Each structure stands twice: as structure tokens, then as C-alpha cells.
Amino acid sequence: MRTIAIMSPKGGIAKTTSADTIAYILGEEKGKKVLLIDADPQGDTSKVYQRYDPEGEGLSGLLERHRYVGGGFDTSYFIEQTDYQNIDIITANGYLMQTDMRLRLEREKTQIERLRETLKEVDKQYDYCICDCGRLLDMVVINVLIAAEMVIAPVKLGGFENEAIYNLQEQLDDLCELNEKLHIKGIITMRQKNKTTLEFEQWMKEQSGFKMFKTPVRRSIVVEKASMAMKPLPAFSKNSVAVKDYRAIVEELLGE
């Protein structure tokens, strides 16, 4: 199982859309078995896949009640099937904020290795694990990064957005001592065809120092409509320009 985190410190740059769409294309169009993990207390991915429960356990339960940390449950207990045959999910809700605080109080090494160790139980059952992370580098997200081998970072045109990927890289550098295989790769999102955007895209790919997916994701109002409908983007509009771009990104991912 290849574990990939979708993460950015900035909001409004299609982080959750990227996670949900990549998972959908891998599972429903490419026939891969996908475990989708919602690691954001807002639970947006859980809502998109129609499994949000404000009282559910999900990732909080996995990190706090698994046998690995003295609880009574194995990993499969916290995994739910979605309406899509090849996609299962571990959900999230506001309880993740409490989980973060409890993990901060731990003084054992297991506080940051829990997700990596618990996912070993299902490693042979899935081809990909796609994790939608919250914006903060809290203990829950650190657990994801210790378990992952790649971080996909959406980035769009703008000074603050550009700076965010550098800040993210600095944070990841501190974790690489604990997870040597962790690396970052960027996706340009919300691309519009104008001179400024094209210059920014060229700079990111050729001079920024970051590995970037070749395909940028074009701006499309359909993305907002899909999020309002609480549906995965390809299920809402399979032929939109953004979906076509994400398909090309998945092809790049499969080719690595």
C-alpha cells in the first residue's frame, strides 16, 4: 500500500478536492483498492463520501483505541465502506481536536507512530492510502506524515500561497529524520490561462526547486458546484476540465 498525504497550510486551494478526486479516479476508474483517510477535524472528505458522523469514532478511535496503544480494536473496526466499490474510508469529525490534545500529553514514542503501525494491519488489502490532512501540523497530521511516503501539496498563484509550500517543506525537513522516504510534490491548482499565471507555472516547475506534477489543474466552477452537492468531483461531472487534469495527474502518479 502506497500512502500519500494531501496537505497545505493554506486554505481554499483545492486540498480536499485533490484528495477526494485522486482517490476516486484511482479506485473507480483505475480499479485500485483505495483507503481514504480523513485527517481534518472539519470532516469534509467524510461528508463528500457520505460517511460523516459527528459522534463517530473514525480516525480518533483508531489513534486512541487500537490494540497497538492498549485498546480493544483492530484497524478494520474503524474502516467503513463507501458507496463506491473500491473505496473505503476512515472518517473524521471534531473529536480529532481532542485526539490531538491527548497525543500531545503522551510522552511515549508511540504518540507519532500510531497511524503507521496500525496501517500495517491492512497493508496488503489496499493499493493506495490517500490522506486528506488538516491545515495545522498537529499531532494527528504528524501521524499521517510519519506513515506517508509522499506529500502532494496543492499550490496556486499568489505570494502567500507560494510561501506556504516553502513553509511546508521546512516542516517536512524536520520529520525526515523519522521518515526518510517522505518527499513532497506540488500540484498547481485553479490555473487560469493568462500571462501572469503561465509565468508563475513556469517558475514553479523550473526554478522553485520543487518537484511538480506536469499537469496543472484548471480553474472550473464545477469544483465549487461539486462541493456544494457533497459529491466527489468526477462523480458530479466526469468530463469537466478539472477532472481531465486530475486524470492526467493520476497517470503521472501511477507511472512513478
Secondary structure, DSSP 8 states (H G I E B T S, - for coil): -EEEEE--SSSSSSHHHHHHHHHHIIIIIT---EEEEEE-TT-HHHHHTT---TT--HHHHHHHHBGGGT-SB-GGGG-EE-SSTTEEEE---THHHHHHHHHHH--SGGGTTHHHHHHGGGTTT-SEEEEEE-SS--HHHHHHHHH-SEEEEEE-SSHHHHHHHHHHHHHHHHHTTT-TT-EEEEEE-SB--SHHHHHHHHHHHHTSS--B-SS--B--HHHHHHHHHTS-HHHH-TTSHHHHHHHHHHHHHHH-
